[in-house]
Amino acid sequence: MGLLDNKVCVITGGAGSVGLASARLLLDEGAKVMLVDLDDTAIARAVADLASPHVDGVAADVSQAAATRHYVERTVARFGAIDVLFSNAGNQGVVAPVTEYPEDAWLGGAA
């Protein structure tokens, strides 16, 4: 029994390295996972790579309301109500361990 058995998880930025690594962990814990990313080809490759009946993917621009509605509706139709959202899309800025992260980045300033 996994910690996330039958929980429905959405990962934006799902076709990237962090998204895929997260998807693997969530699947290992029993979750159903919807990957969301801008690129159809990358999504198809990610879903094939994960090779699980508990994963699906959809191309969507998460900055657009209609696209967000679309991936939410598709997730609910495929897996049921969403339990977890990992908002991983479009992360930019400083890439550093938390202990080395600039204080102004935490406060919303440019780093």
N, CA, C and O atoms as a printed pandas DataFrame, in Angstrom:
     atom_number atom_name residue_name chain_id  residue_number  x_coord  y_coord  z_coord
0              1         N          MET        A               1    0.847   -1.185    0.000
1              2        CA          MET        A               1    0.000    0.000    0.000
2              3         C          MET        A               1    0.888    1.243    0.000
3              4         O          MET        A               1    1.759    1.396    0.856
4              5         N          GLY        A               2    0.656    2.130   -0.975
5              6        CA          GLY        A               2    1.448    3.342   -1.086
6              7         C          GLY        A               2    0.833    4.499   -0.330
7              8         O          GLY        A               2   -0.348    4.465    0.017
8              9         N          LEU        A               3    1.613    5.499   -0.080
9             10        CA          LEU        A               3    1.128    6.693    0.619
10            11         C          LEU        A               3    0.077    7.452   -0.187
11            12         O          LEU        A               3   -0.728    8.187    0.385
12            13         N          LEU        A               4    0.078    7.278   -1.525
13            14        CA          LEU        A               4   -0.829    8.030   -2.387
14            15         C          LEU        A               4   -1.764    7.124   -3.183
15            16         O          LEU        A               4   -2.197    7.495   -4.274
16            17         N          ASP        A               5   -2.077    5.961   -2.662
17            18        CA          ASP        A               5   -2.950    5.032   -3.381
18            19         C          ASP        A               5   -4.212    5.727   -3.862
19            20         O          ASP        A               5   -4.968    6.299   -3.076
20            21         N          ASN        A               6   -4.424    5.665   -5.183
21            22        CA          ASN        A               6   -5.611    6.204   -5.853
22            23         C          ASN        A               6   -5.782    7.715   -5.730
23            24         O          ASN        A               6   -6.845    8.239   -6.061
24            25         N          LYS        A               7   -4.776    8.411   -5.269
25            26        CA          LYS        A               7   -4.830    9.874   -5.276
26            27         C          LYS        A               7   -4.513   10.345   -6.691
27            28         O          LYS        A               7   -3.682    9.749   -7.377
28            29         N          VAL        A               8   -5.170   11.405   -7.120
29            30        CA          VAL        A               8   -4.980   11.941   -8.463
30            31         C          VAL        A               8   -4.076   13.163   -8.373
31            32         O          VAL        A               8   -4.367   14.128   -7.665
32            33         N          CYS        A               9   -2.974   13.095   -9.108
33            34        CA          CYS        A               9   -1.961   14.142   -9.057
34            35         C          CYS        A               9   -1.757   14.742  -10.445
35            36         O          CYS        A               9   -1.678   14.015  -11.436
36            37         N          VAL        A              10   -1.674   16.057  -10.512
37            38        CA          VAL        A              10   -1.370   16.779  -11.744
38            39         C          VAL        A              10    0.000   17.402  -11.569
39            40         O          VAL        A              10    0.288   18.030  -10.550
40            41         N          ILE        A              11    0.851   17.219  -12.588
41            42        CA          ILE        A              11    2.178   17.828  -12.574
42            43         C          ILE        A              11    2.291   18.724  -13.792
43            44         O          ILE        A              11    2.332   18.236  -14.921
44            45         N          THR        A              12    2.344   20.032  -13.574
45            46        CA          THR        A              12    2.615   20.935  -14.684
46            47         C          THR        A              12    4.127   20.955  -14.899
47            48         O          THR        A              12    4.895   20.751  -13.959
48            49         N          GLY        A              13    4.543   21.197  -16.120
49            50        CA          GLY        A              13    5.959   21.039  -16.432
50            51         C          GLY        A              13    6.327   19.568  -16.352
51            52         O          GLY        A              13    7.463   19.213  -16.038
52            53         N          GLY        A              14    5.347   18.716  -16.641
53            54        CA          GLY        A              14    5.471   17.280  -16.413
54            55         C          GLY        A              14    6.423   16.540  -17.318
55            56         O          GLY        A              14    6.834   15.428  -16.985
56            57         N          ALA        A              15    6.794   17.114  -18.458
57            58        CA          ALA        A              15    7.691   16.415  -19.372
58            59         C          ALA        A              15    9.157   16.735  -19.119
59            60         O          ALA        A              15   10.034   16.135  -19.741
60            61         N          GLY        A              16    9.433   17.661  -18.223
61            62        CA          GLY        A              16   10.816   18.013  -17.898
62            63         C          GLY        A              16   11.424   17.062  -16.886
63            64         O          GLY        A              16   10.758   16.144  -16.407
64            65         N          SER        A              17   12.664   17.278  -16.569
65            66        CA          SER        A              17   13.384   16.362  -15.678
66            67         C          SER        A              17   12.775   16.298  -14.277
67            68         O          SER        A              17   12.609   15.210  -13.726
68            69         N          VAL        A              18   12.446   17.438  -13.703
69            70        CA          VAL        A              18   11.847   17.453  -12.362
70            71         C          VAL        A              18   10.442   16.846  -12.406
71            72         O          VAL        A              18   10.066   16.081  -11.518
72            73         N          GLY        A              19    9.673   17.186  -13.435
73            74        CA          GLY        A              19    8.329   16.642  -13.577
74            75         C          GLY        A              19    8.336   15.128  -13.707
75            76         O          GLY        A              19    7.550   14.444  -13.051
76            77         N          LEU        A              20    9.220   14.597  -14.550
77            78        CA          LEU        A              20    9.300   13.151  -14.732
78            79         C          LEU        A              20    9.774   12.431  -13.472
79            80         O          LEU        A              20    9.238   11.382  -13.115
80            81         N          ALA        A              21   10.764   12.987  -12.808
81            82        CA          ALA        A              21   11.246   12.372  -11.571
82            83         C          ALA        A              21   10.139   12.362  -10.523
83            84         O          ALA        A              21    9.974   11.383   -9.796
84            85         N          SER        A              22    9.394   13.439  -10.449
85            86        CA          SER        A              22    8.276   13.517   -9.501
86            87         C          SER        A              22    7.192   12.510   -9.855
87            88         O          SER        A              22    6.639   11.844   -8.979
88            89         N          ALA        A              23    6.896   12.404  -11.143
89            90        CA          ALA        A              23    5.882   11.443  -11.589
90            91         C          ALA        A              23    6.267   10.025  -11.190
91            92         O          ALA        A              23    5.423    9.260  -10.725
92            93         N          ARG        A              24    7.526    9.674  -11.367
93            94        CA          ARG        A              24    7.975    8.322  -10.982
94            95         C          ARG        A              24    7.741    8.073   -9.491
95            96         O          ARG        A              24    7.255    7.013   -9.097
96            97         N          LEU        A              25    8.090    9.057   -8.677
97            98        CA          LEU        A              25    7.898    8.909   -7.231
98            99         C          LEU        A              25    6.416    8.778   -6.874
99           100         O          LEU        A              25    6.040    7.934   -6.060
100          101         N          LEU        A              26    5.582    9.612   -7.485
101          102        CA          LEU        A              26    4.149    9.570   -7.202
102          103         C          LEU        A              26    3.542    8.244   -7.652
103          104         O          LEU        A              26    2.732    7.658   -6.934
104          105         N          LEU        A              27    3.925    7.769   -8.829
105          106        CA          LEU        A              27    3.433    6.478   -9.312
106          107         C          LEU        A              27    3.867    5.348   -8.386
107          108         O          LEU        A              27    3.085    4.443   -8.095
108          109         N          ASP        A              28    5.115    5.403   -7.925
109          110        CA          ASP        A              28    5.615    4.383   -6.994
110          111         C          ASP        A              28    4.809    4.339   -5.702
111          112         O          ASP        A              28    4.732    3.302   -5.044
112          113         N          GLU        A              29    4.208    5.472   -5.342
113          114        CA          GLU        A              29    3.393    5.539   -4.124
114          115         C          GLU        A              29    1.908    5.283   -4.402
115          116         O          GLU        A              29    1.074    5.460   -3.514
116          117         N          GLY        A              30    1.577    4.869   -5.627
117          118        CA          GLY        A              30    0.212    4.467   -5.935
118          119         C          GLY        A              30   -0.679    5.527   -6.543
119          120         O          GLY        A              30   -1.879    5.299   -6.699
120          121         N          ALA        A              31   -0.128    6.683   -6.893
121          122        CA          ALA        A              31   -0.931    7.777   -7.444
122          123         C          ALA        A              31   -1.281    7.539   -8.909
123          124         O          ALA        A              31   -0.650    6.744   -9.606
124          125         N          LYS        A              32   -2.302    8.251   -9.344
125          126        CA          LYS        A              32   -2.651    8.387  -10.755
126          127         C          LYS        A              32   -2.155    9.776  -11.142
127          128         O          LYS        A              32   -2.419   10.754  -10.443
128          129         N          VAL        A              33   -1.431    9.855  -12.266
129          130        CA          VAL        A              33   -0.704   11.086  -12.583
130          131         C          VAL        A              33   -1.074   11.621  -13.964
131          132         O          VAL        A              33   -1.053   10.887  -14.952
132          133         N          MET        A              34   -1.411   12.903  -14.019
133          134        CA          MET        A              34   -1.603   13.608  -15.278
134          135         C          MET        A              34   -0.429   14.556  -15.461
135          136         O          MET        A              34   -0.204   15.442  -14.636
136          137         N          LEU        A              35    0.318   14.368  -16.545
137          138        CA          LEU        A              35    1.429   15.251  -16.884
138          139         C          LEU        A              35    0.911   16.352  -17.805
139          140         O          LEU        A              35    0.178   16.078  -18.755
140          141         N          VAL        A              36    1.288   17.581  -17.527
141          142        CA          VAL        A              36    0.904   18.727  -18.349
142          143         C          VAL        A              36    2.181   19.438  -18.773
143          144         O          VAL        A              36    3.053   19.721  -17.952
144          145         N          ASP        A              37    2.277   19.724  -20.074
145          146        CA          ASP        A              37    3.430   20.435  -20.582
146          147         C          ASP        A              37    3.043   21.091  -21.896
147          148         O          ASP        A              37    2.010   20.747  -22.470
148          149         N          LEU        A              38    3.834   22.014  -22.378
149          150        CA          LEU        A              38    3.541   22.725  -23.625
150          151         C          LEU        A              38    3.688   21.862  -24.873
151          152         O          LEU        A              38    2.959   22.059  -25.845
152          153         N          ASP        A              39    4.594   20.933  -24.863
153          154        CA          ASP        A              39    5.019   20.207  -26.053
154          155         C          ASP        A              39    4.346   18.837  -26.164
155          156         O          ASP        A              39    4.571   17.959  -25.331
156          157         N          ASP        A              40    3.508   18.659  -27.213
157          158        CA          ASP        A              40    2.828   17.373  -27.447
158          159         C          ASP        A              40    3.808   16.210  -27.535
159          160         O          ASP        A              40    3.585   15.153  -26.945
160          161         N          THR        A              41    4.884   16.412  -28.268
161          162        CA          THR        A              41    5.863   15.338  -28.481
162          163         C          THR        A              41    6.536   14.958  -27.166
163          164         O          THR        A              41    6.724   13.776  -26.881
164          165         N          ALA        A              42    6.894   15.949  -26.374
165          166        CA          ALA        A              42    7.541   15.679  -25.087
166          167         C          ALA        A              42    6.586   14.961  -24.138
167          168         O          ALA        A              42    6.996   14.065  -23.401
168          169         N          ILE        A              43    5.320   15.351  -24.157
169          170        CA          ILE        A              43    4.322   14.678  -23.309
170          171         C          ILE        A              43    4.181   13.222  -23.724
171          172         O          ILE        A              43    4.192   12.329  -22.876
172          173         N          ALA        A              44    4.048   12.977  -25.026
173          174        CA          ALA        A              44    3.900   11.595  -25.515
174          175         C          ALA        A              44    5.110   10.751  -25.131
175          176         O          ALA        A              44    4.963    9.598  -24.726
176          177         N          ARG        A              45    6.302   11.322  -25.257
177          178        CA          ARG        A              45    7.533   10.622  -24.897
178          179         C          ARG        A              45    7.562   10.319  -23.390
179          180         O          ARG        A              45    7.960    9.229  -22.980
180          181         N          ALA        A              46    7.141   11.287  -22.577
181          182        CA          ALA        A              46    7.142   11.108  -21.121
182          183         C          ALA        A              46    6.159   10.017  -20.704
183          184         O          ALA        A              46    6.484    9.163  -19.879
184          185         N          VAL        A              47    4.964   10.050  -21.275
185          186        CA          VAL        A              47    3.953    9.030  -20.943
186          187         C          VAL        A              47    4.465    7.641  -21.347
187          188         O          VAL        A              47    4.321    6.681  -20.591
188          189         N          ALA        A              48    5.062    7.540  -22.538
189          190        CA          ALA        A              48    5.606    6.260  -22.996
190          191         C          ALA        A              48    6.748    5.794  -22.098
191          192         O          ALA        A              48    6.865    4.606  -21.795
192          193         N          ASP        A              49    7.585    6.733  -21.677
193          194        CA          ASP        A              49    8.717    6.404  -20.813
194          195         C          ASP        A              49    8.248    5.868  -19.458
195          196         O          ASP        A              49    8.851    4.948  -18.905
196          197         N          LEU        A              50    7.192    6.438  -18.941
197          198        CA          LEU        A              50    6.683    6.001  -17.630
198          199         C          LEU        A              50    5.928    4.676  -17.724
199          200         O          LEU        A              50    5.873    3.921  -16.753
200          201         N          ALA        A              51    5.352    4.394  -18.880
201          202        CA          ALA        A              51    4.736    3.096  -19.175
202          203         C          ALA        A              51    3.862    2.560  -18.043
203          204         O          ALA        A              51    4.087    1.462  -17.534
204          205         N          SER        A              52    2.876    3.342  -17.663
205          206        CA          SER        A              52    1.957    2.937  -16.597
206          207         C          SER        A              52    0.526    3.237  -17.022
207          208         O          SER        A              52    0.267    4.262  -17.653
208          209         N          PRO        A              53   -0.404    2.349  -16.681
209          210        CA          PRO        A              53   -1.809    2.645  -16.961
210          211         C          PRO        A              53   -2.351    3.774  -16.085
211          212         O          PRO        A              53   -3.470    4.244  -16.288
212          213         N          HIS        A              54   -1.551    4.203  -15.113
213          214        CA          HIS        A              54   -1.969    5.245  -14.172
214          215         C          HIS        A              54   -1.369    6.604  -14.497
215          216         O          HIS        A              54   -1.342    7.497  -13.649
216          217         N          VAL        A              55   -0.888    6.760  -15.731
217          218        CA          VAL        A              55   -0.336    8.049  -16.157
218          219         C          VAL        A              55   -0.937    8.429  -17.505
219          220         O          VAL        A              55   -1.178    7.579  -18.362
220          221         N          ASP        A              56   -1.168    9.707  -17.668
221          222        CA          ASP        A              56   -1.643   10.263  -18.930
222          223         C          ASP        A              56   -0.997   11.632  -19.068
223          224         O          ASP        A              56   -0.374   12.133  -18.132
224          225         N          GLY        A              57   -1.146   12.227  -20.226
225          226        CA          GLY        A              57   -0.552   13.529  -20.441
226          227         C          GLY        A              57   -1.391   14.371  -21.370
227          228         O          GLY        A              57   -2.164   13.859  -22.180
228          229         N          VAL        A              58   -1.227   15.670  -21.239
229          230        CA          VAL        A              58   -1.942   16.618  -22.084
230          231         C          VAL        A              58   -1.056   17.837  -22.305
231          232         O          VAL        A              58   -0.395   18.326  -21.388
232          233         N          ALA        A              59   -1.060   18.315  -23.548
233          234        CA          ALA        A              59   -0.329   19.543  -23.848
234          235         C          ALA        A              59   -1.215   20.732  -23.505
235          236         O          ALA        A              59   -2.370   20.795  -23.925
236          237         N          ALA        A              60   -0.679   21.661  -22.750
237          238        CA          ALA        A              60   -1.442   22.852  -22.359
238          239         C          ALA        A              60   -0.494   23.945  -21.909
239          240         O          ALA        A              60    0.563   23.682  -21.335
240          241         N          ASP        A              61   -0.892   25.174  -22.181
241          242        CA          ASP        A              61   -0.175   26.358  -21.701
242          243         C          ASP        A              61   -0.858   26.772  -20.402
243          244         O          ASP        A              61   -1.960   27.321  -20.423
244          245         N          VAL        A              62   -0.209   26.513  -19.287
245          246        CA          VAL        A              62   -0.833   26.744  -17.986
246          247         C          VAL        A              62   -1.057   28.219  -17.674
247          248         O          VAL        A              62   -1.695   28.554  -16.676
248          249         N          SER        A              63   -0.536   29.100  -18.523
249          250        CA          SER        A              63   -0.790   30.527  -18.318
250          251         C          SER        A              63   -2.097   30.969  -18.961
251          252         O          SER        A              63   -2.490   32.128  -18.829
252          253         N          GLN        A              64   -2.767   30.070  -19.647
253          254        CA          GLN        A              64   -4.021   30.367  -20.330
254          255         C          GLN        A              64   -5.188   29.684  -19.616
255          256         O          GLN        A              64   -5.158   28.472  -19.403
256          257         N          ALA        A              65   -6.206   30.448  -19.249
257          258        CA          ALA        A              65   -7.338   29.912  -18.491
258          259         C          ALA        A              65   -8.029   28.773  -19.221
259          260         O          ALA        A              65   -8.348   27.758  -18.602
260          261         N          ALA        A              66   -8.269   28.912  -20.522
261          262        CA          ALA        A              66   -8.967   27.858  -21.278
262          263         C          ALA        A              66   -8.151   26.565  -21.296
263          264         O          ALA        A              66   -8.712   25.476  -21.177
264          265         N          ALA        A              67   -6.845   26.680  -21.442
265          266        CA          ALA        A              67   -5.992   25.499  -21.440
266          267         C          ALA        A              67   -5.979   24.841  -20.067
267          268         O          ALA        A              67   -5.954   23.615  -19.959
268          269         N          THR        A              68   -5.994   25.653  -19.026
269          270        CA          THR        A              68   -6.041   25.114  -17.667
270          271         C          THR        A              68   -7.348   24.371  -17.428
271          272         O          THR        A              68   -7.346   23.273  -16.871
272          273         N          ARG        A              69   -8.471   24.965  -17.848
273          274        CA          ARG        A              69   -9.762   24.271  -17.744
274          275         C          ARG        A              69   -9.711   22.936  -18.468
275          276         O          ARG        A              69  -10.211   21.927  -17.972
276          277         N          HIS        A              70   -9.100   22.943  -19.649
277          278        CA          HIS        A              70   -9.015   21.719  -20.457
278          279         C          HIS        A              70   -8.265   20.611  -19.715
279          280         O          HIS        A              70   -8.760   19.487  -19.633
280          281         N          TYR        A              71   -7.074   20.907  -19.173
281          282        CA          TYR        A              71   -6.333   19.825  -18.517
282          283         C          TYR        A              71   -6.999   19.382  -17.221
283          284         O          TYR        A              71   -6.922   18.208  -16.858
284          285         N          VAL        A              72   -7.650   20.306  -16.520
285          286        CA          VAL        A              72   -8.388   19.912  -15.317
286          287         C          VAL        A              72   -9.554   18.992  -15.695
287          288         O          VAL        A              72   -9.745   17.942  -15.080
288          289         N          GLU        A              73  -10.327   19.388  -16.704
289          290        CA          GLU        A              73  -11.462   18.561  -17.142
290          291         C          GLU        A              73  -10.994   17.193  -17.637
291          292         O          GLU        A              73  -11.624   16.178  -17.340
292          293         N          ARG        A              74   -9.908   17.162  -18.379
293          294        CA          ARG        A              74   -9.394   15.880  -18.881
294          295         C          ARG        A              74   -8.920   14.991  -17.735
295          296         O          ARG        A              74   -9.139   13.780  -17.752
296          297         N          THR        A              75   -8.275   15.591  -16.747
297          298        CA          THR        A              75   -7.817   14.813  -15.594
298          299         C          THR        A              75   -8.993   14.219  -14.844
299          300         O          THR        A              75   -8.989   13.030  -14.525
300          301         N          VAL        A              76   -9.997   15.031  -14.559
301          302        CA          VAL        A              76  -11.171   14.561  -13.813
302          303         C          VAL        A              76  -11.902   13.471  -14.596
303          304         O          VAL        A              76  -12.351   12.484  -14.012
304          305         N          ALA        A              77  -12.022   13.641  -15.902
305          306        CA          ALA        A              77  -12.691   12.635  -16.728
306          307         C          ALA        A              77  -11.925   11.307  -16.723
307          308         O          ALA        A              77  -12.533   10.237  -16.719
308          309         N          ARG        A              78  -10.612   11.381  -16.724
309          310        CA          ARG        A              78   -9.793   10.157  -16.793
310          311         C          ARG        A              78   -9.622    9.491  -15.437
311          312         O          ARG        A              78   -9.739    8.271  -15.326
312          313         N          PHE        A              79   -9.343   10.285  -14.400
313          314        CA          PHE        A              79   -8.947    9.713  -13.112
314          315         C          PHE        A              79   -9.862   10.055  -11.942
315          316         O          PHE        A              79   -9.837    9.354  -10.930
316          317         N          GLY        A              80  -10.666   11.106  -12.048
317          318        CA          GLY        A              80  -11.493   11.555  -10.930
318          319         C          GLY        A              80  -10.964   12.866  -10.358
319          320         O          GLY        A              80  -10.074   13.499  -10.927
320          321         N          ALA        A              81  -11.526   13.251   -9.235
321          322        CA          ALA        A              81  -11.190   14.537   -8.609
322          323         C          ALA        A              81   -9.689   14.632   -8.309
323          324         O          ALA        A              81   -9.053   13.652   -7.922
324          325         N          ILE        A              82   -9.153   15.821   -8.497
325          326        CA          ILE        A              82   -7.723   16.067   -8.287
326          327         C          ILE        A              82   -7.436   16.252   -6.800
327          328         O          ILE        A              82   -8.093   17.031   -6.110
328          329         N          ASP        A              83   -6.432   15.508   -6.329
329          330        CA          ASP        A              83   -6.011   15.593   -4.933
330          331         C          ASP        A              83   -4.751   16.431   -4.748
331          332         O          ASP        A              83   -4.583   17.086   -3.720
332          333         N          VAL        A              84   -3.864   16.410   -5.748
333          334        CA          VAL        A              84   -2.557   17.053   -5.623
334          335         C          VAL        A              84   -2.255   17.808   -6.908
335          336         O          VAL        A              84   -2.461   17.285   -8.003
336          337         N          LEU        A              85   -1.763   19.047   -6.777
337          338        CA          LEU        A              85   -1.258   19.803   -7.910
338          339         C          LEU        A              85    0.183   20.182   -7.612
339          340         O          LEU        A              85    0.469   20.884   -6.642
340          341         N          PHE        A              86    1.085   19.705   -8.463
341          342        CA          PHE        A              86    2.487   20.126   -8.385
342          343         C          PHE        A              86    2.677   21.141   -9.496
343          344         O          PHE        A              86    2.834   20.779  -10.662
344          345         N          SER        A              87    2.663   22.401   -9.130
345          346        CA          SER        A              87    2.764   23.508  -10.071
346          347         C          SER        A              87    4.238   23.747  -10.388
347          348         O          SER        A              87    4.895   24.594   -9.782
348          349         N          ASN        A              88    4.736   22.978  -11.351
349          350        CA          ASN        A              88    6.153   22.931  -11.675
350          351         C          ASN        A              88    6.470   23.645  -12.988
351          352         O          ASN        A              88    7.642   23.778  -13.340
352          353         N          ALA        A              89    5.472   24.098  -13.708
353          354        CA          ALA        A              89    5.698   24.705  -15.026
354          355         C          ALA        A              89    6.293   26.098  -14.909
355          356         O          ALA        A              89    5.937   26.872  -14.021
356          357         N          GLY        A              90    7.193   26.396  -15.810
357          358        CA          GLY        A              90    7.712   27.750  -15.927
358          359         C          GLY        A              90    8.567   28.219  -14.778
359          360         O          GLY        A              90    8.739   29.423  -14.589
360          361         N          ASN        A              91    9.106   27.298  -14.006
361          362        CA          ASN        A              91    9.987   27.717  -12.917
362          363         C          ASN        A              91   11.236   28.347  -13.510
363          364         O          ASN        A              91   11.916   27.751  -14.345
364          365         N          GLN        A              92   11.526   29.554  -13.066
365          366        CA          GLN        A              92   12.689   30.269  -13.562
366          367         C          GLN        A              92   13.400   30.924  -12.390
367          368         O          GLN        A              92   12.889   30.979  -11.272
368          369         N          GLY        A              93   14.563   31.404  -12.679
369          370        CA          GLY        A              93   15.290   32.124  -11.642
370          371         C          GLY        A              93   16.452   31.316  -11.112
371          372         O          GLY        A              93   17.031   30.500  -11.829
372          373         N          VAL        A              94   16.786   31.537   -9.880
373          374        CA          VAL        A              94   17.937   30.912   -9.246
374          375         C          VAL        A              94   17.703   29.412   -9.102
375          376         O          VAL        A              94   16.636   28.969   -8.677
376          377         N          VAL        A              95   18.713   28.652   -9.462
377          378        CA          VAL        A              95   18.707   27.217   -9.216
378          379         C          VAL        A              95   19.831   26.969   -8.226
379          380         O          VAL        A              95   21.010   27.056   -8.567
380          381         N          ALA        A              96   19.447   26.659   -6.997
381          382        CA          ALA        A              96   20.444   26.483   -5.935
382          383         C          ALA        A              96   19.816   25.693   -4.802
383          384         O          ALA        A              96   18.593   25.653   -4.674
384          385         N          PRO        A              97   20.644   25.067   -3.979
385          386        CA          PRO        A              97   20.107   24.421   -2.786
386          387         C          PRO        A              97   19.379   25.462   -1.922
387          388         O          PRO        A              97   19.737   26.640   -1.930
388          389         N          VAL        A              98   18.388   25.033   -1.200
389          390        CA          VAL        A              98   17.592   25.937   -0.366
390          391         C          VAL        A              98   18.478   26.734    0.580
391          392         O          VAL        A              98   18.229   27.917    0.813
392          393         N          THR        A              99   19.487   26.112    1.114
393          394        CA          THR        A              99   20.369   26.798    2.068
394          395         C          THR        A              99   21.198   27.906    1.431
395          396         O          THR        A              99   21.747   28.756    2.133
396          397         N          GLU        A             100   21.292   27.900    0.093
397          398        CA          GLU        A             100   22.072   28.922   -0.608
398          399         C          GLU        A             100   21.197   29.864   -1.420
399          400         O          GLU        A             100   21.716   30.698   -2.162
400          401         N          TYR        A             101   19.884   29.749   -1.294
401          402        CA          TYR        A             101   18.962   30.549   -2.085
402          403         C          TYR        A             101   18.971   31.988   -1.585
403          404         O          TYR        A             101   18.904   32.210   -0.376
404          405         N          PRO        A             102   19.054   32.987   -2.490
405          406        CA          PRO        A             102   19.080   34.385   -2.057
406          407         C          PRO        A             102   17.788   34.782   -1.339
407          408         O          PRO        A             102   16.693   34.442   -1.785
408          409         N          GLU        A             103   17.923   35.485   -0.255
409          410        CA          GLU        A             103   16.758   35.886    0.537
410          411         C          GLU        A             103   15.745   36.676   -0.279
411          412         O          GLU        A             103   14.542   36.481   -0.106
412          413         N          ASP        A             104   16.197   37.570   -1.171
413          414        CA          ASP        A             104   15.246   38.379   -1.931
414          415         C          ASP        A             104   14.425   37.523   -2.899
415          416         O          ASP        A             104   13.329   37.932   -3.285
416          417         N          ALA        A             105   14.915   36.358   -3.300
417          418        CA          ALA        A             105   14.123   35.473   -4.161
418          419         C          ALA        A             105   12.933   34.929   -3.395
419          420         O          ALA        A             105   11.867   34.749   -3.983
420          421         N          TRP        A             106   13.075   34.660   -2.109
421          422        CA          TRP        A             106   11.969   34.180   -1.282
422          423         C          TRP        A             106   10.916   35.277   -1.119
423          424         O          TRP        A             106    9.729   34.991   -0.962
424          425         N          LEU        A             107   11.354   36.505   -1.155
425          426        CA          LEU        A             107   10.467   37.638   -0.914
426          427         C          LEU        A             107    9.845   38.177   -2.203
427          428         O          LEU        A             107    9.155   39.197   -2.184
428          429         N          GLY        A             108   10.086   37.498   -3.306
429          430        CA          GLY        A             108    9.476   37.905   -4.565
430          431         C          GLY        A             108   10.313   38.860   -5.380
431          432         O          GLY        A             108    9.860   39.342   -6.418
432          433         N          GLY        A             109   11.515   39.145   -4.940
433          434        CA          GLY        A             109   12.391   40.037   -5.697
434          435         C          GLY        A             109   13.161   39.289   -6.752
435          436         O          GLY        A             109   13.197   38.058   -6.747
436          437         N          ALA        A             110   13.764   40.003   -7.640
437          438        CA          ALA        A             110   14.596   39.384   -8.666
438          439         C          ALA        A             110   15.885   38.910   -8.036
439          440         O          ALA        A             110   16.498   39.595   -7.217
440          441         N          ALA        A             111   16.276   37.719   -8.440
441          442        CA          ALA        A             111   17.512   37.174   -7.878
442          443         C          ALA        A             111   18.593   37.117   -8.916
443          444         O          ALA        A             111   19.708   36.684   -8.623
